[in-house]
Amino acid sequence: MSASRRPSRRLPSLTAAALTAVTGLGLSLGAQAADNYPSKPIKLIVPFAAGGSTDIVARVLAEGMRTTLGQPIVVDNRGGAGGLIGTEAVAQAPADGYTVGMATVSTMTINPLLYTRGQALGSKLIPVANLVTMPSVWMAHPKMGVNNFADFLAKIKAQPKVYSAGVPGVGTLGHLMMASFNETMKTDVQIVPYRGNGPALNDALAGMVQVMTDQLPSALPQIKGGKLIPVALSATARSPELPNVPTFKELGYDDLNALGISWFGIVVPKNTPAPIVKKLQEAAVKAAHLPEVQKHLQTLGAAPTDMDQSKFPAQIAADIQRNKAQLDKAGIKPE
């Protein structure tokens, strides 16, 4: 065999060296990008309409992150399909750290189970940080004549199928909470799905449905106006706004309590450089714990999380497993 045709024994080592150089270059560029990040405003996509709980929390966090990152955080509402459209917009954005998405229990752990087009979204996003938790409140219409949880439970047990609960859609968190309540309490409250939380709340206020669950910020005006009566909370602790309303944990129903606690975090597109993700995570966590942000969150009945952020992906996976079991029990299939 001539020298020109002799296989090279140096090729593998040269290839390995080239790969090492490319990898090192990538890490160096990522670190360099993080050093300069952020150098312009950041877009925060909220996958729901303005005025809802996710939007309210996003705007509080955006102001805090403006302080910790030194750049404006521009909130961009992209509502539709229960949060699916906005979440898709985040996944399709450039992976440079300048498009960030609000993540919720619904968008990350229910929509992938409800929509076939959402099943792959989780693999296209990087969970950055779980920042805020928010309670849900269970309410009864005043015409039910109840003022506490014991009376509420006794009344619906005594009259099966008489009372109904409005939920913001089939397979939504509100639907899962009500179905889980019926299963746990051995009750038969009729579940009435609506096209969104607004129509469900309108009918609850009118007494067309007598039971309603909602996140605390959205519900408080109705409660303070005496239009709906709070009977229980899904929360880590009693709310300062409703000091006489017990949590389901206090009442001995840990699973119902956990199911109704909403969380809000942020995600970025897959392939966003790790140094940028880390910088964004640190700034977001710091923002959520700023005194002025905590004070504002408290008025919403919400609080910053203190979780180890490395466990956020595992929490998402666990919530998906829990919610899939609930959807399977209800016979709800992805569409």
Secondary structure as UniProt FT lines:
FT   TURN            3..5
FT   HELIX           11..35
FT   STRAND          42..46
FT   TURN            50..51
FT   HELIX           53..69
FT   STRAND          73..77
FT   HELIX           81..83
FT   HELIX           84..91
FT   STRAND          99..104
FT   HELIX           106..110
FT   HELIX           111..114
FT   HELIX           116..118
FT   TURN            119..120
FT   HELIX           121..124
FT   STRAND          125..134
FT   STRAND          136..140
FT   HELIX           142..144
FT   HELIX           149..158
FT   TURN            160..162
FT   STRAND          164..167
FT   TURN            170..171
FT   HELIX           173..185
FT   STRAND          190..193
FT   HELIX           197..206
FT   STRAND          211..215
FT   HELIX           216..224
FT   TURN            225..226
FT   STRAND          229..234
FT   TURN            240..241
FT   TURN            243..244
FT   HELIX           248..251
FT   HELIX           254..259
FT   STRAND          262..269
FT   TURN            270..271
FT   HELIX           274..288
FT   HELIX           291..299
FT   TURN            300..301
FT   STRAND          303..304
FT   HELIX           309..311
FT   HELIX           312..330
//
